Amino acid sequence: MTMLQTITEAWSRAWGDGDTSAFERIVAEGYVRHSKGGADVSLPDVLRQIEDSHAAFTDFTVEVLHAVEGDDLIAIHWQSVGTHTGTFMGVPPTNRTVTVNGASFLRHRDGLITEEWTVWDPRELLSSMNIWHLGDQSGAKR
């Protein structure tokens, strides 16, 4: 099995099926996940995010739409779908079907993931929940 196959299979089992042990087995000590918001998180935080996603969304699935490999980096373009039946990101259940697209870039060494960069738009998630107004985030005074 290639590294691309190993990582996409474990990543899909973790995020898609909630089998966090599949991801734990392919992550190096010191693994860190970087996100668009700038907050770096460690493996326990990522595992909690996976568990929170499965707790908040019934029939939660993740599909790998595209995956490519180059040297020590693998890129995964993914789509998540689920029914929002539990509180998530402070939003109470809406019972709406939610679809979110994103991409993850995983650096690996010696058969283990050392770093991950994930990009997705929380506004896509919130608009799927029919949450349109997030308040004035500009800091402007009225």
LUMDO-14642 format. One line per field, with one value per residue (C-alpha): residue number from 1; residue in three letters; z, x, y. Coordinates in pm, 1 decimal, m for minus. Layout:
<recs>
k <- c(NUM/...) $
r <- c(ALA/...) $
c3 <- c(Z/...) $
c1 <- c(X/...) $
c2 <- c(Y/...) $
</recs>
This chain:
<recs>
k <- c(1/2/3/4/5/6/7/8/9/10/11/12/13/14/15/16/17/18/19/20/21/22/23/24/25/26/27/28/29/30/31/32/33/34/35/36/37/38/39/40/41/42/43/44/45/46/47/48/49/50/51/52/53/54/55/56/57/58/59/60/61/62/63/64/65/66/67/68/69/70/71/72/73/74/75/76/77/78/79/80/81/82/83/84/85/86/87/88/89/90/91/92/93/94/95/96/97/98/99/100/101/102/103/104/105/106/107/108/109/110/111/112/113/114/115/116/117/118/119/120/121/122/123/124/125/126/127/128/129/130/131/132/133/134/135/136/137/138/139/140/141/142) $
r <- c(MET/THR/MET/LEU/GLN/THR/ILE/THR/GLU/ALA/TRP/SER/ARG/ALA/TRP/GLY/ASP/GLY/ASP/THR/SER/ALA/PHE/GLU/ARG/ILE/VAL/ALA/GLU/GLY/TYR/VAL/ARG/HIS/SER/LYS/GLY/GLY/ALA/ASP/VAL/SER/LEU/PRO/ASP/VAL/LEU/ARG/GLN/ILE/GLU/ASP/SER/HIS/ALA/ALA/PHE/THR/ASP/PHE/THR/VAL/GLU/VAL/LEU/HIS/ALA/VAL/GLU/GLY/ASP/ASP/LEU/ILE/ALA/ILE/HIS/TRP/GLN/SER/VAL/GLY/THR/HIS/THR/GLY/THR/PHE/MET/GLY/VAL/PRO/PRO/THR/ASN/ARG/THR/VAL/THR/VAL/ASN/GLY/ALA/SER/PHE/LEU/ARG/HIS/ARG/ASP/GLY/LEU/ILE/THR/GLU/GLU/TRP/THR/VAL/TRP/ASP/PRO/ARG/GLU/LEU/LEU/SER/SER/MET/ASN/ILE/TRP/HIS/LEU/GLY/ASP/GLN/SER/GLY/ALA/LYS/ARG) $
c3 <- c(0.0/m87.5/165.2/m14.9/28.0/391.9/491.6/299.7/435.0/798.0/763.0/610.4/880.9/1153.9/1020.2/823.8/1057.4/1389.1/1425.7/1586.6/1654.8/1278.6/1275.3/1599.2/1447.8/1163.5/1354.0/1471.2/1820.3/1821.6/1544.6/1512.0/1308.9/1176.1/1075.7/892.6/1222.6/1337.8/1635.2/1632.1/1794.4/1903.6/1845.1/2151.0/2026.4/1676.6/1822.4/2029.4/1712.3/1539.3/1836.3/1863.3/1492.1/1522.9/1839.1/1678.9/1335.7/1284.2/977.7/956.6/654.1/499.1/138.9/m5.5/m338.6/m452.1/m309.3/m449.2/m327.3/m379.7/m198.9/172.4/134.9/68.4/m21.0/46.7/m85.7/123.3/178.7/503.9/521.2/822.4/994.2/1269.8/1568.3/1850.3/1964.8/1757.2/1780.8/2025.6/1779.3/1909.3/1683.1/1367.7/1219.5/886.0/649.6/655.9/386.2/429.1/187.3/276.5/218.9/436.2/360.4/551.4/580.9/655.0/744.2/803.3/735.3/993.4/969.2/1133.1/1045.3/897.0/755.8/724.1/539.6/546.6/574.7/894.3/716.5/482.8/789.8/950.9/630.3/595.4/945.8/823.9/1053.9/849.6/1091.2/1307.4/1451.6/1377.1/1389.5/1246.4/1577.6/1430.9/1676.9/1595.9) $
c1 <- c(0.0/134.6/165.4/m116.6/m344.2/m240.6/m302.5/m629.4/m767.3/m678.4/m790.6/m1122.9/m1178.9/m1110.9/m1315.6/m1574.3/m1634.1/m1522.9/m1247.6/m992.8/m753.3/m696.1/m558.7/m364.1/m170.1/m28.7/57.9/412.7/499.7/483.3/218.9/56.7/m240.4/m242.4/m564.1/m663.9/m751.4/m392.2/m455.1/m223.7/m365.9/m218.7/m344.4/m576.5/m746.8/m795.6/m939.3/m1181.2/m1282.6/m1357.8/m1562.6/m1747.9/m1834.1/m1978.4/m2169.3/m2326.5/m2408.6/m2617.3/m2519.0/m2192.4/m1986.6/m1665.6/m1572.1/m1226.7/m1295.1/m933.4/m598.3/m251.8/98.3/427.1/748.1/663.8/325.8/m24.3/m318.6/m676.1/m981.9/m1278.3/m1649.3/m1839.9/m2216.1/m2437.8/m2762.2/m2711.1/m2878.1/m2646.2/m2486.1/m2180.2/m1964.4/m2220.3/m2507.9/m2800.7/m2940.0/m3111.8/m3191.7/m3064.1/m2842.9/m2503.4/m2235.6/m1883.0/m1589.2/m1225.4/m870.4/m601.6/m232.2/m38.0/339.9/479.0/812.5/903.9/546.0/388.2/209.6/414.8/209.1/m127.6/m268.6/m646.3/m851.2/m1230.1/m1481.9/m1691.8/m1934.4/m2025.4/m2112.2/m2314.3/m2502.3/m2595.8/m2742.3/m2930.5/m2726.0/m2667.7/m2583.4/m2276.4/m2275.8/m2039.8/m1690.0/m1523.4/m1481.4/m1647.7/m1834.1/m2186.3) $
c2 <- c(0.0/346.0/626.5/807.4/505.0/452.6/813.0/862.3/534.9/614.7/978.1/864.8/603.0/858.4/1148.5/949.7/656.5/805.7/542.7/774.0/485.4/453.9/807.8/768.6/478.2/687.3/1006.9/1081.4/1199.0/1579.0/1592.2/1932.9/2055.0/2410.8/2584.2/2898.7/3063.1/3030.3/2803.4/2500.6/2188.2/1858.3/1505.3/1494.4/1812.3/1666.4/1345.7/1555.9/1747.3/1417.0/1294.5/1628.5/1615.0/1266.1/1360.6/1669.0/1527.3/1215.3/1012.7/1210.1/1107.0/1230.3/1163.2/1214.6/1385.4/1415.4/1313.6/1376.8/1302.5/1478.7/1385.1/1418.8/1592.9/1458.7/1683.2/1571.7/1755.5/1638.6/1688.2/1628.5/1576.0/1514.8/1606.9/1864.7/1693.6/1804.6/2128.9/2221.9/2534.9/2671.9/2626.5/2418.3/2143.4/2266.5/1922.6/2052.2/1858.3/2024.3/2004.6/2138.7/2122.4/2162.8/2054.4/1901.4/1894.7/1631.3/1617.8/1273.2/1117.5/753.9/645.4/881.8/1217.9/1492.7/1801.6/1887.4/2208.7/2222.2/2481.0/2501.2/2783.1/2783.6/3018.7/2730.8/2522.8/2800.7/2884.6/2514.9/2545.7/2856.3/3081.4/3395.3/3675.5/3634.5/3985.3/4270.9/4126.2/4438.6/4616.9/4925.8/5146.7/5252.2) $
</recs>
